[in-house]
């Protein structure tokens, strides 16, 4: 029995390592990574690799050099078709594939053991395979699909029954660097899109809007939005009307918002009140929540604001009822930290950590009246204007 954990690099030279040589090792098990697949000129070599019969391989990575200008798209399509792995496979990564479509085996319901799938930098593919048919898939990462404009019903699966449940086990879904992606269409019928999804990450999806994504995420607890400006704009726009604004997201516990360059306000109507952690970074023109709304966030324990919210000139301790950890970094115009007048002592008792970094404008802090018996960490760093304490 052979265990192969190193990278199998396909050579482009005559007499070099060919993918067909994998056929000599029928008992490979464990992890297998095959790279430089653009060097396969004869698709029959992929047939000779006999990947379908390697039933003991748990994890497989198939990688093309997406920067190669000498690779034939049609040959790549045939090669990927013939590298059909065993249905016992648990984890699969496809990176740099240059075909315009995926083979029929990708997303086939017979892959009942597959729990992880990553499709990366397949720039010429126009649509995604029917991955919703993978009944035990728990983590799905789609990134760098530069030609995908719409994720349609085919993505969920081909079952014609209205009660067919796609992605029944999916817990983590990440879309990254989807530059042309505009629409994420619903499946229709009675099934939920993602009944078990806990973590949703959307990074660098600049054309995606709220109105173009599914609304029903009943188990979602963590949402990450990075470099998705139209998505945040459509959430906060006063003239954008939702039937029930983001009500399906009311189970969210962690929210990350990153790199929003346009001026806008945090959506006070849509922002889930169930949040335990809110992280805002690199959003200089984003307006933080008005103070009169803060008391509504009765679960928020962690707040991090980093190089964001330049319009914020003061922050009021005690306004967030159960805040434990506060981290403020590089808020350009922050000048003072205050204490809420009503209910402040009870709220302050929850504080464990206060860290304020890199803010030269800060000149007042209510340390003399700050009754925080359980405060463990208190750091004020690189705040050169900080000279005295103040109580509101």
N, C-alpha and C positions, 0 to 999 in steps of 0.2 A: 504494500500500500504506500502511495506517495502523498506527501503533504507539500503543497507548493504555496508559499506565502509571499515570495518575492514577485517582482513585476516581470511578466513574460513580454519582452519587447520584440515586436515583429521587425525584421530587418528589411531594408530596401535593396540590399546588395545580393547579387547571385552568390549562392553558397552560404548565405546568412540564415538566421533563425526564421523559419516559416511557421505560420499559424497551423499548417497541416500537421506539424510534428506533435501537436497536443494529442492527436489521435493515438500516439504510441503509449499514452498513459491513461488507460481506462479507469484506474482506481484512484485518481486524484481526489483528495478531499480537503475540506477546510476552505481557505480563501484563495481566489485566483483573480489576478489582474492582468488583462491583456491590453497592451498599449501600442501606439503607432500603427493602428489598424489601417490607416490610409496607405500603408505600404503593401497591402494585399492587392495584387493586380489580377489574380485569377480567383474568382469567387469559389471555384471548386475546392480550393484549399480550405475554405471555411467548412465545407461539407466533410472533408477528411478529418477535421478537428473533432468531429463526433461529440459535440458538447451535450447533445440531448441525452446521451447515455451516461454522462458523468453524474450519477445520482447522489454522490456524497459531497459534492461541492455546495457549501452553505452560502457563500458570498462571492459574487462575481462582479467585476468591473470591466466594461468594454469602453476603450478610449481611442479616439481619433485625434490627431493634431489638427485642430480646427483652423490653424493658420496656414496649412499647406495649400499651395495653389496648383499642385499637380495631381490632386486626388479627384477621381471621377465619382460624381454623385450617384449615378446608376449602379456602379460597382459597389459602392458603400451600402446601398439599399439591399442588394442581393447578399452581400456578406453578412449584414445584420440578420437577415432572414434565416440564413443557414447557421448562424451561431445560436440558434434556438437552444436555450439551456434546459436542463431537467426541470420538471415541475416541482421537484423537491426543494428548489432554491428558496432561500429565506431573504436574502438581501441582494439588490441589483442596482448598479450605477451605470448609466450610459452617458458618456461625455464626448462632445465634439463631433457627433454623428452628422454627416453632411447630406443625407437624403432629404427628400421633401415630405416623406410620410414614414410612419413606423410600420413594422411588420405586424401581421395579425396575431402572432403569439404574445405580443406585449399587451398586457391587460386581460389575457385569457383567464376565464374563471377557474381553469384547472390548476393554476398556481395557488393552491390553497395554503401553502406554507409561507408565502411571501409576506413579510411584515414591514419591509423598508424598501423604498424605491426613490432613486434620484435621477432626474433627467436634466442634463446640464449642457448649455452652449450648443444646442442643436439648432443653429441659426436659420436653416432653410426650411425647417418643418413648419407647415402652415396650420396644423391642428394637433391636438393631443389625442392619444389613444384612449380607448374606453376603460380607464383605470378604475372606475367605480365598481367593476365586476370582480375586483380582487377582494374577496370577502374578509380576509384576515389582515389586510394592510393597515398598519398603525401609523406609519410616518411617510409622508410624501413631500418631496422637495422638487419644485419646478423652477429652473433658473436659466436666464440667458436665452430665452426663446424669442429671438428678435423678429420673427415673421408672424407670430401668433397675434391676431387682433381680436379674436373672439374665442371664448371657451363656451362651447355650446352643449346641447343635450347629449351628443355623442360621447362626451367626456365621462358621463355618468354610467353609460353602458347601453347595450342594444336590446335589453329585455323590453318587450312591448307591453308588459303588464303594468297598469297604473299603480299597483301596489309594490312593484319592485323596489327594493331598498338598496341604493348604491352606497358605497363607502360605509358599510355597517359598523366597521371597527376602527375607522381612522380617528386618531387622536391628535396628530400634529400635521399641519398643512402649511407649507412655506412657498411663497412665490417671490422670486428675486430677479431684479434686472429684466423686467418685461416691458421694454420701452414702447412697444406699439399696442399693447393690450388695452382695449377699451371696454369690452363687454364681457360680463360673466353671467350667462343666461341660466335660468332656472330649469328644473327637470319637468315640472308639471306633475299631475297625478296627486296621489295622497301621501307619498313617501316624503320623509324629511331629507334635505340635502346631505347633512352631515350630523347624524344623531349623537355621535360620541366625541365630536371634535372639541378638544380642550384648548389647543394653541393654534392661533392663526397669525401668520407673519406675512405682511405685504411690504416689500422693499423695492424701491426704484421702479414703481409702476406709475409713471407720470401722467398717463392718459386715463386712468381708471377713476370712475366716479361712484359715489354711494348708490345712485339710482341704477347702476349697472352691476350690482353684486347681489347674491342671495341674501335674504333677510332672516332666515331661520337657522340659528345656531344655538340649539337649546342647552348644550353642555359647555359652551365656550367660557373659559375663565381668563385667558391671556390673549391680548390683542396687541400686535406691534405694527405701527405705521411709520415707515421711514421713506422719505423722499417720494411721497405720494401727494403732491400739492393739491391736485384737483379733488382728490378724495376728501381731504380735510376741508377744503373750501366748500364743497357741496354739503358737508355735515354742518358747517357753521353759517351758511348763507341764510339770511332772513327770508329770502323769497323762494327758498327751496322747501316745499311742503311734503312731509312724510305722512303716511296714514297713521302710524304710531312711531315716531322718530326713534329708530334704533332700539325699540322695545325688546326685540329678540336678543339684544346684547346685555340685558340686565343681569346676567350671571357673571359678567366680567369682573375679575378681581385685580388683574394687572394690565395696565395700558402704557405703552411706550409710543411717544410721538417724536419724530426726529426729522430735521432738515425740511422745514416749511418756510420758504423765503418770503412769500407774499404776506402783506398785512391782513390779519384776520383775528377773530376772537375765538377762544375756546367755546364750543357749542354747549351753552348752559342747559339747553333743553335736552340734548342728546347724550351728554356725558353720563355714563351709568353711575348711579348713586351707590352701587355695590363695590366700588373700587377700594382695594386695600393698598395698591401701589400705583403711583402716577409718576412717570418719568418724561420730562420734556427737555430736549436738547437741540441746540443749533436751530432754534426758531426765534430769531431776534425780533421779528415783527409780530409775533403772536402775543395777543393780550391775555393775561392770566384771568382766571375767574374773578368776578367782582366779589368784594368782601361779603356782601349780603347773601351770596349763594353758598358760602363755604360751610355754614352750619348744616347744610343738607347732606354733606358727605360724612355720614356717621360711621363709616367703616374704614376711611382712609388713614392708614398707619404710616405710610412712607411717601414722602414727596421729594423729588429731585428735579431741580431746575438748573440747567447748565447752558450758559451762553444763549439765553433766551429771554423773552418777555422784557424787552428794553423799556417798555412803557411803565413798568412797575417801579415806583419810587419808594414804596414801603411794603413791609410784610407784617401781618398781625398774628402773633402767637396766641393760641387759644381759640382762634376762629374756626379751626378744624378740630372737632370735638375729641377725637381719640388719636391725634397725630403722635407718633412715637419717634420717627426719624425725619429730620429736615436737613437737606443738603442744597445749598444755593451757591452756584459758581458762575462768576463772570456775568452777572446781571448788570448791565452797563450803567443804569441810572438808579440803582437801589441805594437809598441814603439812610433809611432808618428801619429798625426792627421795633415793633410796638407790642403792647399787650392788650387783648380784647377787654372791654369794660365789663361785659356781662358773662358770667360763668367761666371766667378765665382760670380760676384756681383749680377747678376740677379738671379742666382740659389740660392745663399745664402739668398736672400730675402724671400724665401718660408719657411725657417727653423723656426719651432715653438718649438721644443724640442730636446735637445741633452743630453743623459744620457750614461755615461761610468762607468761601475762598475767592481770591482774585477779584475783589471788588473795592477799588480805591475810593469810591464815592461814599461808602458807608461811614457815617459819623456819629451814630447814636445806637445804643443797645440797652434795653431795660434790665440790666443785670441786677441792679439794686432791688428791684421789685419782682424778680423772677423766682418764684417758689416752685422749684422742680426737684422734689426729694429723690427721685430715681434717675436723675440725669447722670449719665456715665461719661459721655464724650461731649466736650465743648471746645470747638476750634474756630478761631477767627484768624485767617491767614492772608497775608498780602492785601490788607485793608489799611492803607497808610493814613487815610483820613480819620480812622476810628480813634476818637479821643475821649469820649465820655458816654455815660450811660443815661438812659432816659426812661421814665415811666409815663405811659399815656394817662 
